[in-house]
Amino acid sequence: MRGLYVITPSTITDPELMYRQVHEAIQGGAVLVQFRHKGADAARHKRLAESVLTACQQNRTPAIMNDSIQQAQLLGFDGVHLGQTDGSIKAARQQLGPDAIIGRTCHDSAKLMQEAVLDGASYCAFGRLFQSETKPDAPKLSLDALAHLVSACKVPVVAIGGITLDNAPEVLAQGVDMLAVSGAVFQKDDVGQAASHFRSLF
């Protein structure tokens, strides 16, 4: 696992727009897509998720669901990203199968990382590294601390939190495998071009 990892923003509420933007992001160079939507409308959530899945399947790119093991299984996603309160990695593996991509948020913690690796996580996500609109209250992680976590982690490392084209090179310099971004791609006028700029850094 290496490259650009995009996370869909909750600001996109139109399934057709979601499909187009995810398609463009993949065409530009995204190698993994996480569907993340916090709206309460279950029917809309399902339509948006299906749009993401369709775009990913057409482009042969894995799609993972944020938070919900059940939704990932129900809709046929390739995996799930779990926060610390979203259920166990072992349960996700049992429900989604041995080939599923199962990521775990580890914040700034070596202990959480070790637990995730032992439980069979596909990757560990660390952050936030910079000010983030998506998760402004998440613990702050320094680049030096990130480098130590990377050197100790036995599975691929995803860096997340306020990553932009300007600061991405110094994040990659710490040895991470993937950059997780949302606004830095989806808030741009040309989503595909924004993704392409990130791809060129790897």
C-alpha positions as CSV (number, residue, x, y, z in Angstrom):
1,M,0.0,0.0,0.0
2,R,1.5,3.3,-1.1
3,G,0.2,6.5,-2.6
4,L,-2.7,8.9,-2.3
5,Y,-5.6,8.0,-0.1
6,V,-8.7,10.2,-0.5
7,I,-11.5,10.6,2.0
8,T,-14.8,11.9,0.7
9,P,-16.1,15.0,2.3
10,S,-19.5,15.3,4.0
11,T,-20.2,18.5,2.0
12,I,-20.9,16.3,-1.1
13,T,-24.6,15.3,-0.8
14,D,-25.4,14.6,-4.5
15,P,-24.7,11.0,-5.5
16,E,-24.0,12.0,-9.1
17,L,-21.5,14.7,-8.0
18,M,-19.9,12.2,-5.6
19,Y,-19.5,9.7,-8.4
20,R,-17.8,12.2,-10.7
21,Q,-15.5,13.6,-8.1
22,V,-14.4,10.2,-6.9
23,H,-13.9,9.1,-10.5
24,E,-11.8,12.2,-11.2
25,A,-9.7,11.7,-8.0
26,I,-8.9,8.1,-9.0
27,Q,-8.1,9.1,-12.6
28,G,-5.8,11.7,-11.1
29,G,-3.9,9.1,-9.0
30,A,-5.8,8.1,-5.8
31,V,-5.1,4.5,-5.0
32,L,-7.5,4.1,-2.1
33,V,-10.9,5.8,-1.4
34,Q,-12.6,6.0,2.0
35,F,-16.3,6.9,2.0
36,R,-17.0,9.1,5.0
37,H,-20.4,10.8,5.4
38,K,-21.8,12.0,8.7
39,G,-25.3,12.9,7.5
40,A,-28.3,11.4,9.4
41,D,-30.3,10.5,6.3
42,A,-29.8,6.8,5.9
43,A,-31.2,6.6,2.3
44,R,-28.9,9.4,1.2
45,H,-26.0,7.8,2.9
46,K,-26.7,4.5,1.0
47,R,-26.9,6.3,-2.4
48,L,-23.7,8.2,-1.8
49,A,-21.9,5.0,-0.7
50,E,-23.1,3.2,-3.8
51,S,-21.8,6.1,-6.0
52,V,-18.4,5.8,-4.4
53,L,-18.4,2.0,-4.8
54,T,-19.4,2.2,-8.5
55,A,-16.7,4.7,-9.3
56,C,-14.1,2.6,-7.5
57,Q,-15.2,-0.6,-9.1
58,Q,-15.1,0.9,-12.5
59,N,-11.6,2.1,-11.9
60,R,-10.4,-1.1,-10.1
61,T,-9.6,0.9,-7.0
62,P,-10.4,-0.3,-3.5
63,A,-13.2,1.5,-1.5
64,I,-13.4,1.3,2.2
65,M,-16.2,2.4,4.5
66,N,-15.6,4.8,7.4
67,D,-16.6,3.5,10.9
68,S,-19.3,0.8,10.0
69,I,-18.3,-2.8,9.6
70,Q,-22.0,-3.7,9.0
71,Q,-22.4,-1.1,6.2
72,A,-19.1,-2.2,4.6
73,Q,-20.3,-5.8,4.5
74,L,-23.9,-5.0,3.4
75,L,-22.8,-2.8,0.5
76,G,-19.8,-4.9,-0.6
77,F,-17.0,-2.5,0.2
78,D,-13.4,-3.7,0.1
79,G,-12.8,-2.9,3.8
80,V,-13.4,-0.5,6.6
81,H,-11.6,2.2,8.5
82,L,-12.2,2.0,12.3
83,G,-11.8,4.7,14.9
84,Q,-11.0,3.6,18.5
85,T,-14.8,3.3,19.2
86,D,-15.9,1.7,16.0
87,G,-15.6,-2.0,16.9
88,S,-12.7,-4.5,16.9
89,I,-10.4,-5.3,14.1
90,K,-10.9,-9.0,14.8
91,A,-14.6,-8.6,14.4
92,A,-14.2,-6.7,11.1
93,R,-11.8,-9.4,9.8
94,Q,-14.3,-12.1,10.7
95,Q,-17.1,-10.4,9.0
96,L,-15.3,-8.9,5.9
97,G,-12.9,-11.7,5.3
98,P,-9.1,-12.3,5.1
99,D,-8.5,-10.0,2.1
100,A,-10.4,-7.0,3.5
101,I,-8.5,-3.7,4.0
102,I,-9.0,-2.8,7.7
103,G,-7.4,0.4,8.9
104,R,-7.2,1.7,12.5
105,T,-6.9,5.2,13.8
106,C,-4.0,5.3,16.2
107,H,-3.8,9.0,16.8
108,D,-0.3,9.6,18.3
109,S,-0.1,6.4,20.3
110,A,2.5,3.6,20.0
111,K,0.3,1.5,22.3
112,L,-2.7,1.8,20.0
113,M,-0.5,1.0,17.1
114,Q,0.9,-2.2,18.7
115,E,-2.6,-3.3,19.6
116,A,-3.8,-2.7,16.0
117,V,-0.9,-4.6,14.5
118,L,-1.4,-7.6,16.8
119,D,-5.1,-7.6,16.0
120,G,-4.4,-7.8,12.2
121,A,-4.8,-4.2,10.9
122,S,-3.9,-3.7,7.3
123,Y,-2.6,-0.2,8.1
124,C,-2.3,2.3,11.0
125,A,-3.4,5.9,10.6
126,F,-1.6,8.6,12.6
127,G,-2.5,12.3,13.0
128,R,-3.6,14.9,13.0
129,L,-0.4,16.5,11.8
130,F,-1.7,19.9,11.0
131,Q,-4.8,21.9,11.5
132,S,-7.7,19.9,10.1
133,E,-11.2,21.0,9.2
134,T,-12.4,17.4,9.2
135,K,-11.2,16.7,12.8
136,P,-10.1,19.9,14.4
137,D,-10.1,18.5,17.9
138,A,-7.9,15.4,17.2
139,P,-4.6,15.2,19.1
140,K,-1.7,17.0,17.4
141,L,1.2,14.8,16.3
142,S,4.6,16.3,15.5
143,L,6.6,15.1,12.5
144,D,9.4,13.9,14.7
145,A,6.9,11.8,16.7
146,L,5.5,10.5,13.4
147,A,8.9,9.4,12.3
148,H,9.4,7.3,15.5
149,L,6.0,5.7,15.0
150,V,6.8,4.9,11.4
151,S,10.0,3.2,12.3
152,A,8.2,1.0,14.9
153,C,5.2,0.1,12.8
154,K,5.1,-3.3,11.1
155,V,2.2,-2.5,8.7
156,P,1.8,0.4,6.3
157,V,1.4,3.9,7.8
158,V,-1.1,6.5,6.7
159,A,-0.6,10.1,7.7
160,I,-3.7,12.2,8.2
161,G,-4.8,15.7,9.3
162,G,-4.5,18.9,7.4
163,I,-2.1,17.6,4.7
164,T,-1.7,19.9,1.7
165,L,0.6,19.9,-1.3
166,D,2.8,22.4,0.5
167,N,3.4,20.3,3.6
168,A,3.1,16.8,2.0
169,P,6.8,16.5,1.1
170,E,7.9,16.9,4.7
171,V,5.3,14.3,5.8
172,L,6.5,11.8,3.2
173,A,10.1,12.4,4.4
174,Q,9.2,10.8,7.6
175,G,8.7,7.5,5.8
176,V,4.9,7.2,5.6
177,D,3.4,5.0,3.0
178,M,0.2,6.9,2.3
179,L,-1.1,10.4,2.6
180,A,-4.8,10.7,3.5
181,V,-6.4,13.9,2.3
182,S,-9.9,15.2,1.8
183,G,-10.2,19.0,1.3
184,A,-6.8,19.2,-0.5
185,V,-8.3,17.2,-3.3
186,F,-12.1,17.6,-3.1
187,Q,-12.2,21.3,-2.5
188,K,-10.2,22.1,-5.6
189,D,-11.8,23.2,-8.8
190,D,-10.0,20.4,-10.7
191,V,-10.2,17.3,-8.5
192,G,-8.2,15.2,-10.9
193,Q,-5.4,17.7,-11.2
194,A,-5.2,18.0,-7.5
195,A,-4.9,14.3,-7.1
196,S,-2.3,14.2,-9.8
197,H,-0.1,16.7,-8.0
198,F,-0.1,14.5,-4.9
199,R,0.6,11.4,-7.0
200,S,3.7,13.0,-8.4
201,L,5.2,13.2,-4.9
202,F,5.4,9.4,-4.6
